[in-house]
Structures are given as structure tokens and as C-alpha cells.
Amino acid sequence: MRSKAIVPDGRSKAPSSATGRPFIGTTAGQCRPGSTGSIVPAGRCIESYRGTSREGKVRLLEPPALSPAHAPVLQKLLESGYKFVTFEKFARYLAVEKQGFAALLEPAGNRLKVFGQAGFGIGEGLGMLVETAQGQAFVWHSERVPATPELLARYEQFRKELQAILEGQT
């Protein structure tokens, strides 16, 4: 799965924003006003990702608008082995990945919910489970990965675990 990690590594130097101002993270996991970052656990800020359009123009893709209320569920996701990733085509959403499967998350008030359905990472995208003439498969554009019984079992486990974490939000 080709995606970009959006949580900076454990360096002590804070990343800078698109405006040149530094992000100022606190131990409580908040970015102070004036930054373009969003709130994540462990005192780190999500930096805006600079993407390139098909015309070669650089464009700024803003991360999802998270709040301090989202920090506990984000921390739980990290503790459960999920990684935060982003897909350029879906930069508006925070994505979580585990064992090759990913889901897009969107803020809904003080909660996070899955946008669409979870899928399997294929190339630079997210393959959705579909029924084809050859049987079930994860499909992203013209790329196809057959959904073997083992892959389907892992997919169901991913979906159920993620749903359990998201339903546990207060």
C-alpha cells in the first residue's frame, strides 16, 4: 500500500506549517491556535501534505479537522496497532491501516466514524470488496486482488475491531 504517514516520527523538533509558522505541540496532544495542524495523541501534530496535481501544480491538502475530543479514540487506535495514513485522493480524511486493510475516518461531532467502507490497500488507492463474475475481489480502478477465504477473514476481523473501537467512544 503506497500511502504517506501523517504523524511525524518521534523527533523533538516540531514540523513547520505551510505558512512557515512552527506547530507548537503540547504534552496533552494539542496544537496551539495559529498552526494548521490538527490534534493527535502523544503531543504530535498532523502536518498538511503537499500534493501535486496532474497539471504539476503544487496544492495544499488540508488534514481532517480533529478536536481534543477525538484524542482518546486516536490513542486507542494507536495502542491497538493501527497506523495513521493518508491517501492523496482522499486527503480530506484521516485513514487508519492495519495488516494491509484501511478505512477512511471522518469527524462527526465529538466522534469519529468510518466514511464509506473499509478496503484493502492496492497501489496508491483503497480497493473495495465487490462481487465480480470471477467471485469476490478487492478492486481499485483496473487493479484486482482476489478475495480468498483467508483475506476475507482478515477483512472481517479488521472491520469488527475498528467498529468496536469507534463504538466505544464516549
C-alpha positions in Angstrom: 0.0 0.0 0.0 1.6 3.3 -1.1 0.5 5.9 1.4 2.0 8.7 3.3 2.3 8.5 7.1 0.9 11.7 8.5 2.1 11.5 12.1 5.7 12.8 12.2 8.2 10.5 13.7 9.4 10.9 17.3 11.8 13.8 16.5 11.8 16.5 19.1 11.8 19.3 16.5 8.3 20.3 15.6 7.4 20.4 11.9 6.5 23.7 10.4 3.2 24.7 8.9 2.6 25.7 5.3 2.7 29.3 6.4 6.2 28.9 7.9 5.0 29.1 11.5 6.0 26.1 13.6 3.5 23.8 15.1 3.5 24.1 18.8 2.6 20.7 20.3 1.9 20.2 24.0 2.2 17.0 26.1 -1.5 16.9 26.1 -1.5 16.3 22.4 -2.8 19.7 21.2 -1.6 22.1 18.5 -1.9 25.7 19.6 -4.0 28.1 17.7 -2.3 29.7 14.7 -1.0 26.4 13.4 -2.5 24.5 10.5 -2.2 21.2 12.4 -4.8 19.1 14.0 -4.9 17.3 17.3 -3.4 13.8 17.7 -2.2 11.8 20.7 1.3 11.9 22.1 1.8 15.6 21.6 2.3 15.4 17.8 0.6 17.5 15.2 -0.5 16.3 11.8 1.2 18.4 9.1 -0.5 19.4 5.9 0.5 17.3 3.0 1.7 19.0 -0.2 0.3 17.1 -3.2 0.9 17.7 -6.9 -1.9 17.9 -9.3 -1.9 16.1 -12.7 -1.0 19.5 -14.2 2.1 19.6 -12.0 0.8 22.4 -9.7 1.5 22.1 -6.0 -1.6 22.2 -3.9 -2.0 22.1 -0.2 -4.3 19.3 1.1 -5.6 20.0 4.5 -5.9 17.2 7.0 -9.2 16.4 8.6 -10.4 18.8 11.3 -9.9 17.0 14.6 -10.6 18.2 18.1 -9.3 17.3 21.6 -12.4 15.1 22.0 -11.0 12.8 19.3 -7.7 12.3 21.1 -8.8 9.3 23.3 -10.1 7.2 20.3 -7.0 8.1 18.3 -4.8 6.9 21.2 -6.8 3.7 21.4 -6.3 3.1 17.6 -2.5 3.6 18.1 -2.5 1.2 21.1 -4.4 -1.4 19.0 -1.7 -1.4 16.3 -3.3 0.9 13.7 -1.2 3.4 11.8 -2.4 6.8 10.6 -2.0 7.1 6.9 -3.4 9.3 4.1 -4.2 8.6 0.5 -3.7 11.6 -1.8 -7.1 11.1 -3.5 -8.7 11.0 -0.1 -6.6 13.6 1.7 -9.7 15.1 3.4 -10.0 12.0 5.5 -7.8 10.5 8.2 -7.1 6.9 7.3 -6.2 4.1 9.6 -4.3 1.0 8.3 -3.6 -2.4 9.8 -2.4 -5.6 8.1 -2.9 -4.1 4.6 -6.5 -3.1 5.3 -7.5 0.6 5.6 -10.6 2.7 6.4 -11.2 6.4 6.0 -12.4 8.2 9.1 -14.3 11.4 9.3 -15.2 13.6 12.3 -18.9 13.6 13.2 -19.2 16.0 16.1 -17.1 14.6 19.0 -16.9 11.2 17.4 -15.1 9.6 14.5 -16.9 7.4 12.0 -16.0 5.3 9.0 -16.5 7.1 5.7 -17.8 4.6 3.2 -16.5 1.1 3.8 -13.1 -0.3 4.8 -11.0 -1.7 2.0 -7.7 -3.4 1.0 -4.7 -1.3 0.1 -3.9 -1.7 -3.6 -1.2 0.5 -5.2 -1.9 4.1 -4.3 -5.6 3.5 -3.5 -8.1 1.6 -1.5 -9.6 -1.5 -3.1 -13.3 -2.1 -2.2 -14.8 -5.5 -1.8 -17.0 -6.2 -4.8 -18.7 -9.2 -6.4 -17.3 -9.9 -9.9 -18.0 -12.6 -12.5 -14.9 -14.5 -11.1 -16.1 -14.1 -7.5 -15.4 -11.6 -4.8 -12.4 -9.3 -5.2 -10.9 -6.1 -3.8 -10.9 -3.7 -6.8 -9.1 -0.3 -7.3 -9.6 1.0 -10.8 -8.2 -1.7 -13.1 -6.3 -3.5 -10.3 -7.9 -6.5 -8.7 -7.0 -8.8 -5.8 -9.0 -12.0 -5.4 -10.7 -12.2 -2.0 -9.5 -15.5 -0.7 -11.2 -17.0 2.3 -8.1 -16.1 4.4 -8.2 -12.5 3.1 -11.9 -12.2 3.8 -11.5 -13.5 7.4 -8.8 -10.9 8.0 -11.0 -8.2 6.4 -13.9 -9.1 8.7 -11.6 -9.1 11.7 -10.3 -5.6 10.7 -13.8 -4.2 10.3 -15.1 -5.7 13.6 -12.2 -4.5 15.6 -12.3 -1.0 14.1 -16.1 -0.8 14.7 -15.7 -1.9 18.3 -13.1 0.9 19.0 -15.3 3.5 17.3 -18.4 2.4 19.2 -16.5 2.7 22.4 -16.2 6.5 22.1 -17.9 8.5 24.8 
